[in-house]
Amino acid sequence: MTPGRFGDRRRRRIGLLGGSFNPAHAGHRHVADHARRALRLDEVWLLVSPGNPLKPRAGMAPLAERLRSARRIADGRRVIATDIERALGTRFTADTLRLLRRRFPRADFTFVMGADNLVQLPRWKGWRGIARRTALAVLPRPGFTRAALKGQAAQVLRRHRRAPGEARGDGARSAIRTERFAPHAPWCLVPAREHAASATAIRAAQARGGTRDRRGP
């Protein structure tokens, strides 16, 4: 399934979890499930990137293979794997969000990320604009959570941090409307245990002939 191939006007709360998924693993499902429950999202879309501009091509599996691995950890109903960025022709999150809002004008989007991505958020194209218009939900990641909360993005956005209940749906829109100065979307840290699964470690184990990751939550 490719959500948004045609778009619709349904009112939904949708989490967007982007990544290379090289391969997808239980940690991705852990993030999706915790974000969905904490923010009361209707769906979480696993946005399998055609090519992350910040990652090297060497060692990157073909999109079709990465999409298949994402579908194995999804359920097709609440957690949906999609190559919609390929269909939209986008590589940068800012561009993807802009086109998704056009196709789904009544949807409330929350961008879901691990703490490792909050650390590197300032390297993203138009990151301040992303944070201004889109609620962000950050999940703990081993070795990154403390650094993320002390990092540049967290410091720049510190006065917009909210509890998870205020960073979803109507709560996010209310927070934007009631900002004292320029309107700004909220962000939150979702309470969850850190999940040790790592795509890098899985690829290394496969290269050594190790056991393949069990593709499940």
Rosetta blueprint (number, residue, H / E / L):
1 M L
2 T L
3 P L
4 G L
5 R L
6 F L
7 G L
8 D L
9 R L
10 R L
11 R L
12 R L
13 R E
14 I E
15 G E
16 L E
17 L E
18 G E
19 G E
20 S L
21 F L
22 N L
23 P L
24 A L
25 H L
26 A H
27 G H
28 H H
29 R H
30 H H
31 V H
32 A H
33 D H
34 H H
35 A H
36 R H
37 R H
38 A H
39 L H
40 R L
41 L L
42 D L
43 E E
44 V E
45 W E
46 L E
47 L E
48 V E
49 S L
50 P L
51 G L
52 N L
53 P L
54 L L
55 K L
56 P L
57 R L
58 A L
59 G L
60 M L
61 A L
62 P L
63 L H
64 A H
65 E H
66 R H
67 L H
68 R H
69 S H
70 A H
71 R H
72 R H
73 I H
74 A L
75 D L
76 G L
77 R L
78 R L
79 V E
80 I E
81 A E
82 T E
83 D L
84 I H
85 E H
86 R H
87 A H
88 L H
89 G L
90 T L
91 R L
92 F L
93 T H
94 A H
95 D H
96 T H
97 L H
98 R H
99 L H
100 L H
101 R H
102 R H
103 R H
104 F L
105 P L
106 R L
107 A L
108 D E
109 F E
110 T E
111 F E
112 V E
113 M E
114 G E
115 A H
116 D H
117 N H
118 L H
119 V H
120 Q H
121 L H
122 P H
123 R H
124 W L
125 K L
126 G L
127 W H
128 R H
129 G H
130 I H
131 A H
132 R H
133 R H
134 T L
135 A E
136 L E
137 A E
138 V E
139 L E
140 P L
141 R L
142 P L
143 G L
144 F L
145 T H
146 R H
147 A H
148 A H
149 L H
150 K H
151 G L
152 Q H
153 A H
154 A H
155 Q H
156 V H
157 L L
158 R H
159 R H
160 H H
161 R E
162 R L
163 A L
164 P H
165 G H
166 E H
167 A L
168 R L
169 G H
170 D H
171 G H
172 A H
173 R H
174 S H
175 A H
176 I H
177 R H
178 T L
179 E L
180 R L
181 F L
182 A L
183 P L
184 H L
185 A L
186 P L
187 W E
188 C E
189 L E
190 V L
191 P L
192 A L
193 R L
194 E L
195 H L
196 A L
197 A L
198 S L
199 A H
200 T H
201 A H
202 I H
203 R H
204 A H
205 A H
206 Q H
207 A H
208 R L
209 G L
210 G L
211 T L
212 R L
213 D L
214 R L
215 R L
216 G L
217 P L
